[in-house]
């Protein structure tokens, strides 16, 4: 299922014992694979002063009908996990300790979004067969909250800014950036895939894409009520004459 980040923010996070862990405050993704690595949880008075991160490995269901996300972790597991101060960035050493604590296979080795796997592998028996080997790919975490508002630069000029993100909550990959073009086309929004991004200047808060303004202008209309189903995606990718991401996923599945 595809979900908007702005809708996920504020969802309650509950565990399988029906205990409330907190609420989604932000979402971190890596800037190479554009895949969600952590939900940042606001835990209120519980574990105050700590930044609580939940990997998609711990997430078993997103319930849009109940505005919540189910995590397969106890409060005790989270409390005993490696601590990260709320005012510190997420270091690679912390991630190594964090993944080691839970026993999950690291995502920063291998050719796929989840290291050795194109999807989150939930079979712990296969985790034991996981042999990272080789060199880890360099990754940096970015905040969806921070990147919202970044300018979008087409081949022939700016077209708008990032308003939201659309996430696939099965693979936890960011499928689309929702781009608000109101400064150029009144009231129009468009979807841009991270696959079409040429570069990102994090210091200049700018995303550069390899498409022209006019091509983008003729793309399928997106509204807050648009249903982003496979028909819509097929039309979108067809408009840009690009191969759908699902083609490679069918091959890898």
ABEGO torsion letter per residue (X at the ends): XBBBAAAABGBBBBBAAGBBAEBBABBBBBAAAGBBABBBBBAEABGBGBBBBBBAAABABBBAAAGBBBBBBBAAAAAABBBBBAABBBBAAAAAAAAAAAGBBBAABEABAAEABABBBABAAAAAABBAEEBBBBBBBBBAAAABGBBBBBAAEBAEBBABBBBBAAAGBBABBBBBAAAABBGBBBBBBAAABABBBAAAGBBBBBBBAAAAAABBBBBAABBBBAAAAAAAAAAAGBBBAAAAAAAAX
